[in-house]
Every structure is written in structure tokens, then in C-alpha cells.
């Protein structure tokens, strides 16, 4: 009931003053179908604008669970809706908005689906439909997700632990109590050395609890502002990542999610650049993923690389059937194994097109140099995407190292091929089969550069074949965006998102998550914590915050008196 009352108050508060909110004129309203007791309509509008026609930093675009007033006027205050003869309805968005093709930006039409509990009454005047407008009120995504989470029966391990009357008594599992926290000291990151005693104790105690498979646990990491809570949790999460612990890291606000992600990425970068980076051999950038709505954030390059939309865009390109990584691998193998035949086919094609009397002729050396460069550029890009956006454990460490070696081979091969002036006869023998090349060496004085090029060619073909065969059995064969999004979520070891957006993970066939970390947990309503806590297989939760921090904002006096703003941390 407090959640319903608070939702009602949020809507009422927004309706009290609507001047300046996004609104648009409706071009058409088409009834779709009846859905779960609600009426669905497809609404098409022109450009969005606020009351004065001035856009925010980014133009408004409807999102799921946006609540609108659909009426024949653009109200400024609630009393405008009570004018004689006015009609209006409350409608909510059920899917993301889409833009239709248009000539210019100002002419773009946006269409989206809305639902309403009763049919929309379209009034006519002199045979024409009266003007209709949609006016944005509030987004109810978090409230709706919280309501649904409170009514689902998912993973109840953590909730039962919270509700257990003697949970504060059982500080340690009886079966694991003989295992001292210090036993994990040798396995965690050297960043521990830079922390104070209380920070180290918090990390080691949490690691010990997470490694217990006998019971669930809820840990609190508490500290006033400036005491290093975010630094502590960053080292904790990164250390657990190196122990193959799959973690979901949340926060109430997207900016806090981005800050935590950036701190952990910096730890990863420092580890990779130091000699100690070898101990993180099983972890790569592909293990990190930011998921959810982050539209208002300006990502730096490091964060952009782990954002799900950017990653999926890269993988769509990489896994495209006709232009993806496999095509680039096969094309380079064909060239390195059969360059001379491809050259002769080109000459035959040119001869057929322009005649035998033409002076146009391309040497084998120029053909090989140009063709190799044309194939190497997209191939190296595919390799970079695979090594950047996929976890090492998925592509296998041995394949990862071979791909890094292959990039070096390709660059060296191109440099040598460009700098040396190899005769066509010698180049044709250089691209010959291994046994033919050995025979040619006996009868021809091959120089060191030619011998090196041949060795690089053979080694590159071997790597391309072996790694290509291995990856074909491990990577998706589809470039479908929704399938690749689920693929990224299933295979990432550390997922960052807001608490509200974690609701979307309930519909994904995720690999089991071991740990839930909620930063700034004292600013989160207790009921909202239920959203990520019910994700499958999560057995341990770490809450970071300060109970002296002001509670989450509550508009309703009734809900406030019912402690609706209290956090689980408190």
C-alpha cells in the first residue's frame, strides 16, 4: 500500500504544475488490440517540445512506463483539465519509441504504443478529428518494477536471510568457521596494500563469506563520506573477479554506477600495465559490461567500450555472416595459400575486359602488396573486436595469445613486403606450398627477407586455421542484436547497472551470479532492493553506504509515516 500511495502522490505532484514539460501534437491514434485487460493504441506524434519550444540537453523520447495525459489541450496546471468540455485520458508507454523516415529533423514523426484501462474517445468536430496532444507526466519504471518484484517468487535466499530472526547471531558459517579470513590474503589483489586496516578487514571478511556455499549472507560496508567506501568496494569486486566470482554491481543512480565501473576499470588497467598483470590472465575487458538506460551520461572511451549497446554494435559487425570475422579469416588464408592463382585470375579478367593489345599490366608484387593490405585491415579489426569485447575464458587463453601474435605477424609481414623489392618469380615461389618452396630454395639463392616472409606466411596460415576452427565452435553464428545482447549478459563476469534496470535481467537466461553489490544502498528504498535480490542463484549481498545519509525522497506523508523511505541498509 505505501508503494501505491507514493505512486499516486508522484502523479498528483507532477499534475499540479505541468508548464514546460515535454509534449507533442498527435498526428494519428490507431487502436491495436486488447492486452491483459488494457486497450492498446499506436500513437504517432510530431516533434517533441516543452511549453516554450526549448529542448533539454537531449530531445525527449518516450520510454517504457512513461505516463502521459492524452487530451485536447496542453494543460499548465491540474485545474486546466477540469475546464468545461475538455476531455483527457491517462496512458502509459509499453514499448520504445520509433522514428519514421522523414526529409529533415524537424519533420520526423515518432510513433509508440500506449495502453489505457478504458477506450480512448476520439471527438469529432465538423467531420474532422479534434486536435489531440500528449503531455509527459512521470516515468513509473522503478515503481512498476518494484511492484512486480514484490509479487514474484524468484530467488528467496537473501530475503529469507534478511527476515531470519537470528541472522545477526550467525556471523560465520559453522562449516567454514575454521577457515580464517587471512587464508584469502594471498589470492587478492596487491591493491590491498594501499588500504587501511578496516578497509582490508571489510574486504577479507566479505571474500570469506562469498566463498561459503553452505549459507547465504548479507554484509554491510559502512563509513561516513570520505572514508574510502567506493575504493574499498572497487578493490573487493576486482579481487573477486580474479577468483572467477560473477558479480552484479548496482546503485540507485546511473552516475554512481558509472563511477564505480570506471574505478574498477582503472584497477584492471593498472594490473595489466604492471608485472602483476600476469596474475589477471583470465580477465579481460570483455568480462565487464554496463547494462541499462544510461542515455544521460557522457561516457569516456573506457566506459563506452563496456556499454552493452556499443558492444553489441561491435559484435554485430564482427559476426555478420558475409562480412564478419570468419569471412576475413578465410579470405586471408585463401590469399596466403593461393596468391599466384588469384593474380592470374585477375590478369585473365583484365585481358578479357580490355583486350590483349593493352599495355595495362599489374605486377605480382604490386598485386600481393595491395591485396594483402586490403585483407589485413578488416581482419585486424575483427581480431581487436574479439580480443576486446569477449572474455578470455570464452575464447580461451591460448587462442587469445595466438591472436595477439597473429596481429604482430600481419604487421611485420606487411612492412617487409612493402619495403622489399621481390621479383615476381621469387614472390611466386615464396607463396608456393611448403614442399615447393623447399625445392625452390635448393635451386635459387633466396635472400633473408624472402625466407622470413615465407616463414611468417606459413605461421599466419597455421594460426588462422587453428584459431578460426576453435572460435567457430565457441562463438555465436548469428548477428541478431537481441541474441547478441543476451550472449553478452550471459558471458560477462561483472555486470554494472542501476537497481531499477536490474529488473530486465530477470527475463534473460543468465549464467548463475554469485554476488550482488549495491553501492549507495542507504539511499535506496527497502522495497527497491528486492528487484536485484531475487535474481537466480545469488547467495550473497554486500550493501555499501552510510545510514546517516538522508533517506530516499518520499512525497506521501502516509508513506513516510509507514517508513517507506527506509533503506535495507538502515
C-alpha positions as CSV (number, residue, x, y, z in Angstrom):
1,X,0.0,0.0,0.0
2,X,2.8,2.6,0.7
3,X,4.1,2.0,-2.8
4,X,0.7,2.6,-4.4
5,X,0.1,5.7,-2.3
6,X,3.6,7.1,-3.1
7,X,2.9,6.4,-6.9
8,X,-0.4,8.3,-6.6
9,X,1.3,11.3,-4.9
10,X,4.1,11.4,-7.6
11,X,1.5,11.6,-10.3
12,X,-0.6,14.3,-8.4
13,X,2.5,16.4,-7.7
14,X,3.5,16.4,-11.3
15,X,0.0,17.3,-12.4
16,X,0.0,20.3,-10.1
17,X,2.5,22.2,-12.4
18,X,2.9,21.0,-16.0
19,X,4.3,24.1,-17.6
20,X,7.4,23.3,-19.6
21,X,7.1,19.5,-19.7
22,X,7.6,17.7,-23.0
23,X,4.5,17.5,-25.1
24,X,3.6,16.9,-28.8
25,X,0.6,17.1,-31.1
26,X,-0.9,13.8,-32.1
27,X,-1.0,13.0,-35.8
28,X,-2.9,9.7,-35.5
29,X,-4.3,7.3,-33.0
30,X,-4.9,3.7,-34.1
31,X,-6.4,1.0,-31.9
32,X,-4.2,-2.1,-31.8
33,X,-5.8,-4.8,-29.6
34,X,-6.9,-5.7,-26.1
35,X,-3.9,-6.7,-24.0
36,X,-4.3,-8.1,-20.4
37,X,-7.4,-6.1,-19.8
38,X,-6.0,-2.9,-21.2
39,X,-6.6,-1.2,-24.6
40,X,-3.6,-0.8,-26.8
41,X,-3.2,2.1,-29.3
42,X,-0.4,3.1,-31.7
43,X,0.1,6.9,-31.3
44,X,2.0,8.9,-33.9
45,X,3.2,12.4,-33.0
46,X,5.3,15.2,-34.5
47,X,8.4,16.7,-32.9
48,X,8.5,16.8,-29.1
49,X,8.9,20.2,-27.4
50,X,8.2,21.7,-24.0
51,X,5.8,24.5,-23.3
52,X,8.2,27.1,-24.7
53,X,9.6,25.1,-27.6
54,X,13.0,24.8,-26.0
55,X,14.7,21.4,-25.9
56,X,16.6,20.0,-23.0
57,X,20.2,18.9,-23.5
58,X,18.8,15.9,-25.5
59,X,15.4,15.9,-27.2
60,X,12.8,14.0,-25.3
61,X,11.9,10.5,-26.5
62,X,9.2,8.3,-25.0
63,X,10.4,5.3,-22.8
64,X,8.5,2.3,-21.5
65,X,6.3,3.2,-18.5
66,X,6.3,6.9,-19.3
67,X,2.9,8.2,-18.2
68,X,1.1,10.8,-20.4
69,X,-2.0,12.9,-20.4
70,X,-3.8,12.4,-23.7
71,X,-6.2,15.3,-24.3
72,X,-7.4,18.1,-26.5
73,X,-5.3,20.8,-24.8
74,X,-1.8,21.3,-23.3
75,X,-2.5,21.9,-19.6
76,X,-0.3,24.0,-17.4
77,X,-1.8,23.2,-14.1
78,X,-4.2,20.5,-12.9
79,X,-7.2,22.8,-12.9
80,X,-6.9,23.2,-16.7
81,X,-8.1,19.5,-17.0
82,X,-11.3,20.4,-15.3
83,X,-12.4,23.0,-17.8
84,X,-15.9,22.6,-19.2
85,X,-15.8,20.5,-22.4
86,X,-12.3,19.2,-22.0
87,X,-11.6,15.5,-22.3
88,X,-8.4,13.6,-21.4
89,X,-7.1,10.2,-20.5
90,X,-4.0,8.7,-18.7
91,X,-2.0,6.5,-21.0
92,X,1.4,4.7,-20.4
93,X,4.0,3.7,-23.0
94,X,4.5,0.0,-23.4
95,X,7.5,0.0,-25.8
96,X,10.3,2.2,-27.0
97,X,9.5,5.0,-29.5
98,X,10.5,4.7,-33.1
99,X,11.1,7.3,-35.7
100,X,9.6,7.3,-39.2
101,X,11.5,8.3,-42.3
102,X,11.5,12.0,-43.0
103,X,13.1,14.7,-45.1
104,X,14.5,16.8,-42.2
105,X,14.9,16.6,-38.4
106,X,12.0,18.9,-37.9
107,X,9.7,16.7,-40.0
108,X,10.4,13.4,-38.1
109,X,7.4,11.6,-36.8
110,X,7.6,9.5,-33.7
111,X,5.3,6.6,-33.1
112,X,4.9,4.4,-30.0
113,X,2.4,2.1,-28.3
114,X,0.4,3.1,-25.3
115,X,-2.1,1.3,-23.1
116,X,-5.1,2.6,-21.1
117,X,-7.7,0.9,-18.9
118,X,-10.6,2.3,-21.0
119,X,-11.1,3.1,-24.7
120,X,-9.9,6.5,-25.9
121,X,-12.8,8.6,-27.1
122,X,-11.9,10.4,-30.3
123,X,-14.1,13.5,-30.6
124,X,-15.1,14.9,-34.0
125,X,-15.8,18.5,-35.0
126,X,-17.4,19.3,-38.3
127,X,-16.3,15.9,-39.7
128,X,-12.7,16.4,-38.5
129,X,-10.9,14.9,-35.5
130,X,-10.4,17.5,-32.8
131,X,-6.7,18.3,-32.0
132,X,-5.1,15.9,-29.6
133,X,-1.9,16.3,-27.5
134,X,0.2,14.0,-25.4
135,X,1.8,15.6,-22.3
136,X,4.5,13.8,-20.3
137,X,3.9,13.4,-16.6
138,X,6.3,11.0,-15.0
139,X,8.2,7.8,-15.6
140,X,6.9,4.9,-13.5
141,X,9.5,2.3,-14.4
142,X,11.0,1.9,-11.0
143,X,7.7,1.9,-9.2
144,X,6.3,-0.7,-11.7
145,X,9.4,-2.9,-11.5
146,X,9.3,-2.7,-7.7
147,X,5.6,-3.7,-7.6
148,X,6.3,-6.7,-9.9
149,X,9.4,-7.7,-7.9
150,X,7.3,-7.7,-4.7
151,X,4.8,-10.1,-6.3
152,X,7.3,-12.5,-7.9
153,X,8.7,-15.6,-6.3
154,X,12.2,-15.8,-7.6
155,X,15.4,-16.5,-5.6
156,X,14.5,-16.0,-2.0
157,X,17.8,-17.0,-0.4
158,X,18.8,-13.4,0.5
159,X,15.3,-12.4,1.5
160,X,15.0,-15.3,3.9
161,X,18.4,-14.4,5.4
162,X,17.2,-10.8,6.0
163,X,14.0,-12.0,7.6
164,X,15.7,-14.6,9.8
165,X,15.4,-13.5,13.4
166,X,18.9,-14.9,14.4
167,X,20.7,-13.7,11.3
168,X,22.8,-11.3,13.3
169,X,23.9,-14.1,15.6
170,X,25.2,-16.3,12.8
171,X,28.2,-14.2,11.8
172,X,30.0,-17.1,10.3
173,X,29.0,-20.4,8.8
174,X,29.8,-23.3,11.2
175,X,31.3,-25.4,8.4
176,X,33.6,-22.6,7.3
177,X,34.4,-21.1,10.7
178,X,37.8,-22.9,10.8
179,X,38.8,-21.0,7.7
180,X,40.5,-17.8,8.8
181,X,39.9,-14.7,6.6
182,X,43.7,-14.3,6.2
183,X,43.8,-17.5,4.2
184,X,42.5,-15.5,1.2
185,X,45.1,-12.8,1.6
186,X,47.5,-14.4,-0.9
187,X,44.8,-14.6,-3.6
188,X,43.6,-11.0,-3.6
189,X,45.0,-8.1,-5.5
190,X,48.0,-6.2,-4.3
191,X,45.8,-3.1,-4.1
192,X,45.1,-4.3,-0.5
193,X,48.4,-2.9,0.5
194,X,47.2,0.6,-0.2
195,X,44.2,0.2,2.1
196,X,43.9,0.8,5.8
197,X,43.2,-1.9,8.4
198,X,39.4,-1.5,8.5
199,X,39.2,-1.5,4.7
200,X,41.3,-4.7,4.4
201,X,39.2,-6.3,7.1
202,X,36.0,-5.5,5.2
203,X,37.3,-7.0,2.0
204,X,38.8,-10.2,3.5
205,X,35.7,-10.8,5.6
206,X,33.4,-10.4,2.6
207,X,35.6,-12.7,0.4
208,X,35.5,-15.3,3.1
209,X,31.6,-15.1,3.3
210,X,31.3,-15.2,-0.5
211,X,33.3,-18.4,-0.7
212,X,30.9,-20.1,1.7
213,X,28.5,-22.4,-0.2
214,X,26.6,-23.5,2.8
215,X,24.5,-20.4,3.6
216,X,23.6,-17.0,2.2
217,X,25.0,-13.8,3.8
218,X,24.3,-10.1,3.8
219,X,27.3,-7.9,4.5
220,X,27.4,-4.2,5.3
221,X,30.3,-1.9,4.4
222,X,29.7,1.3,6.4
223,X,31.5,4.5,6.5
224,X,30.9,8.3,6.6
225,X,31.7,10.4,3.4
226,X,35.4,10.4,2.5
227,X,36.4,7.2,4.3
228,X,37.0,5.3,1.1
229,X,33.9,3.1,0.7
230,X,33.9,3.2,-3.1
231,X,37.7,2.5,-3.2
232,X,37.1,-0.4,-0.8
233,X,34.3,-1.9,-2.8
234,X,36.2,-1.4,-6.1
235,X,39.2,-3.5,-4.8
236,X,36.8,-6.1,-3.4
237,X,34.9,-6.6,-6.6
238,X,38.0,-6.6,-8.8
239,X,39.7,-9.1,-6.4
240,X,36.6,-11.4,-6.6
241,X,36.6,-11.1,-10.4
242,X,40.1,-12.6,-10.4
243,X,38.7,-15.5,-8.4
244,X,36.0,-16.2,-11.1
245,X,33.2,-14.8,-9.0
246,X,30.4,-13.5,-11.2
247,X,29.1,-10.2,-9.7
248,X,26.2,-7.8,-10.3
249,X,27.2,-4.3,-9.1
250,X,24.2,-1.9,-8.7
251,X,23.5,1.6,-7.5
252,X,20.3,3.7,-7.3
253,X,21.6,6.2,-9.9
254,X,23.4,5.7,-13.2
255,X,26.1,8.3,-12.4
256,X,27.2,6.2,-9.3
257,X,27.2,3.1,-11.5
258,X,29.5,4.8,-14.0
259,X,31.8,6.0,-11.2
260,X,32.1,2.5,-9.7
261,X,32.7,0.9,-13.1
262,X,35.4,3.5,-14.0
263,X,37.2,2.9,-10.7
264,X,37.3,-0.9,-11.3
265,X,38.3,-0.4,-15.0
266,X,41.3,1.7,-13.8
267,X,42.3,-1.1,-11.4
268,X,42.2,-3.5,-14.3
269,X,44.2,-1.2,-16.5
270,X,46.9,-0.7,-13.7
271,X,47.1,-4.5,-13.2
272,X,47.5,-5.1,-17.0
273,X,50.2,-2.5,-17.3
274,X,52.2,-3.8,-14.3
275,X,54.2,-7.0,-14.0
276,X,51.4,-8.3,-11.7
277,X,49.0,-8.1,-14.6
278,X,50.0,-11.7,-15.4
279,X,48.0,-12.8,-12.4
280,X,44.9,-11.4,-14.2
281,X,45.4,-13.5,-17.3
282,X,41.9,-14.9,-17.1
283,X,40.3,-11.4,-17.0
284,X,39.8,-9.1,-20.0
285,X,37.7,-6.1,-20.9
286,X,35.1,-8.5,-22.3
287,X,34.3,-9.6,-18.7
288,X,32.9,-6.1,-17.9
289,X,29.5,-4.9,-19.1
290,X,27.3,-1.8,-18.3
291,X,23.7,-2.6,-18.9
292,X,20.5,-0.5,-18.7
293,X,19.4,3.0,-19.6
294,X,22.5,5.4,-19.4
295,X,21.3,7.9,-22.0
296,X,22.0,11.0,-19.9
297,X,25.6,10.0,-19.2
298,X,28.6,11.2,-21.3
299,X,30.8,8.1,-21.3
300,X,34.5,8.3,-21.6
301,X,36.2,5.9,-24.0
302,X,36.9,3.3,-21.4
303,X,33.2,3.2,-20.2
304,X,31.9,3.3,-23.8
305,X,33.8,0.1,-24.6
306,X,31.9,-1.9,-22.0
307,X,28.4,-0.3,-22.6
308,X,26.1,-3.0,-23.9
309,X,24.9,-1.0,-26.9
310,X,28.4,-0.2,-28.1
311,X,29.5,-3.8,-27.5
312,X,26.5,-5.3,-29.4
313,X,27.2,-2.9,-32.3
314,X,30.7,-4.1,-32.5
315,X,29.7,-7.8,-32.3
316,X,27.0,-7.3,-34.9
317,X,29.7,-6.1,-37.3
318,X,32.1,-8.9,-36.2
319,X,29.6,-11.8,-36.5
320,X,28.0,-10.7,-39.8
321,X,27.8,-13.9,-41.9
322,X,29.1,-12.3,-45.2
323,X,31.4,-9.6,-43.8
324,X,32.3,-10.8,-40.3
325,X,35.4,-12.3,-38.7
326,X,35.1,-15.7,-40.3
327,X,34.9,-14.2,-43.8
328,X,38.1,-12.2,-43.0
329,X,39.9,-15.3,-41.7
330,X,39.0,-17.4,-44.7
331,X,39.9,-14.7,-47.2
332,X,43.3,-14.2,-45.7
333,X,44.0,-17.9,-45.7
334,X,43.0,-18.2,-49.4
335,X,45.2,-15.3,-50.3
336,X,48.3,-16.5,-48.3
337,X,47.9,-20.1,-49.8
338,X,47.0,-19.2,-53.3
339,X,48.2,-15.6,-54.1
340,X,49.6,-16.6,-57.5
341,X,46.4,-18.2,-58.7
342,X,44.4,-15.1,-57.7
343,X,46.9,-12.9,-59.5
344,X,46.5,-15.0,-62.7
345,X,42.7,-14.9,-62.5
346,X,42.9,-11.1,-62.2
347,X,45.1,-10.9,-65.3
348,X,42.7,-13.1,-67.2
349,X,39.8,-10.9,-66.2
350,X,41.7,-7.7,-67.2
351,X,42.6,-9.3,-70.6
352,X,39.0,-10.3,-71.2
353,X,37.8,-6.8,-70.4
354,X,40.2,-4.5,-72.3
355,X,41.8,-6.9,-74.8
356,X,45.2,-8.5,-75.3
357,X,46.8,-5.5,-77.0
358,X,46.6,-3.2,-74.0
359,X,49.7,-2.1,-72.1
360,X,47.8,-2.2,-68.7
361,X,49.6,-4.7,-66.5
362,X,50.0,-5.1,-62.7
363,X,53.0,-6.9,-61.3
364,X,52.5,-9.8,-58.9
365,X,54.5,-7.8,-56.3
366,X,52.0,-4.8,-56.5
367,X,49.0,-7.2,-56.5
368,X,50.3,-9.0,-53.5
369,X,51.1,-5.8,-51.6
370,X,47.7,-4.2,-52.3
371,X,45.7,-7.3,-51.8
372,X,47.3,-8.1,-48.5
373,X,46.7,-4.6,-47.2
374,X,43.1,-4.7,-48.2
375,X,42.5,-8.0,-46.4
376,X,44.7,-7.3,-43.3
377,X,42.8,-4.1,-42.3
378,X,39.4,-5.7,-41.7
379,X,41.0,-8.9,-40.4
380,X,42.9,-7.0,-37.7
381,X,39.8,-5.0,-36.8
382,X,37.9,-8.3,-36.3
383,X,40.7,-9.6,-34.1
384,X,40.6,-6.4,-32.0
385,X,36.9,-6.7,-31.5
386,X,37.2,-10.3,-30.5
387,X,40.0,-9.6,-28.0
388,X,38.3,-6.5,-26.6
389,X,34.7,-7.5,-26.3
390,X,34.8,-11.2,-25.5
391,X,36.1,-12.7,-22.2
392,X,39.4,-14.6,-22.4
393,X,37.8,-17.6,-20.8
394,X,35.3,-17.8,-23.6
395,X,37.8,-17.6,-26.5
396,X,40.4,-19.5,-24.4
397,X,43.7,-18.0,-23.2
398,X,45.7,-20.0,-25.8
399,X,43.6,-18.5,-28.7
400,X,43.8,-15.0,-27.2
401,X,47.6,-15.2,-27.2
402,X,47.7,-16.6,-30.7
403,X,45.5,-13.7,-31.9
404,X,47.8,-11.2,-30.4
405,X,50.8,-12.9,-32.0
406,X,48.9,-13.0,-35.3
407,X,48.4,-9.2,-35.3
408,X,52.2,-8.8,-34.9
409,X,52.8,-11.3,-37.7
410,X,50.5,-9.5,-40.1
411,X,52.0,-6.1,-39.3
412,X,55.6,-7.4,-39.8
413,X,54.6,-9.2,-43.0
414,X,53.1,-6.1,-44.5
415,X,56.2,-4.0,-43.6
416,X,58.6,-6.5,-45.0
417,X,56.5,-6.9,-48.2
418,X,56.3,-3.2,-48.7
419,X,60.0,-2.4,-48.1
420,X,61.5,-5.2,-50.1
421,X,61.5,-5.3,-53.9
422,X,61.0,-9.0,-54.5
423,X,60.9,-10.2,-58.1
424,X,57.7,-11.7,-59.4
425,X,59.4,-15.1,-60.0
426,X,60.8,-15.1,-56.4
427,X,57.5,-13.9,-55.0
428,X,55.5,-16.7,-56.7
429,X,57.9,-19.3,-55.2
430,X,57.6,-17.5,-51.8
431,X,53.8,-18.0,-51.9
432,X,54.2,-21.6,-53.1
433,X,53.3,-24.7,-51.0
434,X,55.8,-25.6,-48.3
435,X,57.3,-28.6,-50.3
436,X,57.6,-26.5,-53.5
437,X,59.3,-23.7,-51.6
438,X,61.9,-26.0,-50.1
439,X,62.6,-27.3,-53.6
440,X,62.9,-23.8,-54.9
441,X,65.3,-22.8,-52.2
442,X,67.7,-25.5,-53.3
443,X,67.9,-24.1,-56.9
444,X,67.6,-20.4,-56.1
445,X,69.6,-18.0,-54.0
446,X,66.8,-16.8,-51.7
447,X,67.7,-13.8,-49.5
448,X,66.9,-13.5,-45.8
449,X,63.9,-11.3,-46.3
450,X,62.2,-13.8,-48.6
451,X,62.9,-16.6,-46.2
452,X,61.4,-14.6,-43.3
453,X,58.3,-13.7,-45.4
454,X,57.7,-17.3,-46.2
455,X,58.1,-18.3,-42.6
456,X,55.6,-15.6,-41.5
457,X,53.2,-16.7,-44.2
458,X,53.2,-20.3,-43.1
459,X,52.9,-19.4,-39.4
460,X,50.0,-17.0,-40.1
461,X,48.1,-19.6,-42.1
462,X,48.5,-22.1,-39.2
463,X,47.3,-19.6,-36.6
464,X,44.3,-18.5,-38.8
465,X,43.2,-22.1,-39.4
466,X,43.6,-23.4,-35.8
467,X,42.1,-20.3,-34.1
468,X,39.4,-20.0,-36.7
469,X,38.3,-23.6,-36.2
470,X,38.3,-23.2,-32.4
471,X,36.3,-19.9,-32.4
472,X,33.7,-21.3,-34.8
473,X,32.6,-23.8,-32.2
474,X,32.6,-21.3,-29.4
475,X,31.2,-18.0,-30.8
476,X,27.7,-17.2,-32.0
477,X,26.9,-17.8,-35.6
478,X,24.2,-15.1,-35.6
479,X,24.4,-11.3,-35.8
480,X,20.9,-10.8,-34.4
481,X,21.0,-7.9,-31.9
482,X,18.7,-9.4,-29.2
483,X,20.6,-12.7,-29.3
484,X,24.0,-10.9,-29.0
485,X,22.7,-8.8,-26.1
486,X,21.7,-11.9,-24.3
487,X,25.0,-13.5,-25.2
488,X,26.9,-10.6,-23.7
489,X,24.9,-10.7,-20.5
490,X,25.3,-14.5,-20.1
491,X,29.1,-14.4,-20.5
492,X,30.1,-11.2,-18.7
493,X,31.6,-11.8,-15.3
494,X,30.9,-8.3,-13.9
495,X,27.7,-6.5,-14.8
496,X,27.1,-2.9,-13.8
497,X,23.5,-1.5,-13.8
498,X,21.1,0.6,-11.8
499,X,18.9,-1.2,-9.3
500,X,15.8,-0.4,-11.3
501,X,17.4,-1.7,-14.6
502,X,18.4,-4.9,-13.0
503,X,14.7,-5.9,-13.4
504,X,15.4,-6.6,-17.1
505,X,17.9,-9.3,-16.1
506,X,15.0,-11.5,-14.8
507,X,13.9,-12.3,-18.3
508,X,17.5,-13.2,-19.5
509,X,18.7,-16.8,-19.3
510,X,21.7,-15.7,-17.2
511,X,24.5,-17.9,-16.0
512,X,24.4,-18.0,-12.2
513,X,25.6,-14.9,-10.4
514,X,27.5,-15.3,-7.1
515,X,27.4,-11.9,-5.6
516,X,25.2,-8.8,-5.6
517,X,26.9,-5.5,-4.6
518,X,24.7,-2.4,-4.0
519,X,26.6,0.9,-3.7
520,X,25.0,3.9,-2.0
521,X,22.5,1.4,-0.5
522,X,21.4,3.8,2.2
523,X,19.8,6.0,-0.5
524,X,17.6,3.1,-1.8
525,X,14.1,2.3,-0.6
526,X,14.0,-1.1,1.1
527,X,11.3,-2.4,-1.4
528,X,13.5,-1.5,-4.3
529,X,16.3,-3.7,-3.1
530,X,14.0,-6.7,-3.8
531,X,14.4,-6.2,-7.6
532,X,18.0,-7.5,-7.9
533,X,18.0,-9.7,-4.8
534,X,15.6,-12.2,-6.4
535,X,17.9,-12.9,-9.4
536,X,18.6,-16.6,-9.8
537,X,21.4,-18.2,-7.8
538,X,22.6,-15.0,-6.0
539,X,23.6,-16.2,-2.5
540,X,25.5,-13.2,-1.1
541,X,24.8,-9.5,-0.9
542,X,27.1,-6.6,0.0
543,X,25.5,-3.3,0.9
544,X,27.7,-0.2,0.9
545,X,26.6,3.1,2.4
546,X,26.1,5.3,5.4
547,X,22.8,5.2,7.4
548,X,23.3,8.8,8.4
549,X,22.8,9.8,4.7
550,X,19.3,11.3,4.1
551,X,16.7,8.7,3.1
552,X,15.2,8.3,-0.3
553,X,12.7,11.1,-1.1
554,X,9.1,10.2,-0.2
555,X,6.3,12.6,-1.3
556,X,3.4,11.0,0.6
557,X,3.0,11.8,4.3
558,X,1.2,8.5,4.8
559,X,4.0,6.5,3.2
560,X,6.6,8.4,5.1
561,X,5.0,7.6,8.4
562,X,5.0,3.9,7.3
563,X,8.8,4.1,6.9
564,X,8.5,3.7,3.1
565,X,11.8,5.6,2.6
566,X,13.8,3.4,4.9
567,X,16.6,1.5,3.2
568,X,17.5,-2.1,3.7
569,X,21.0,-0.9,4.8
570,X,19.4,1.1,7.6
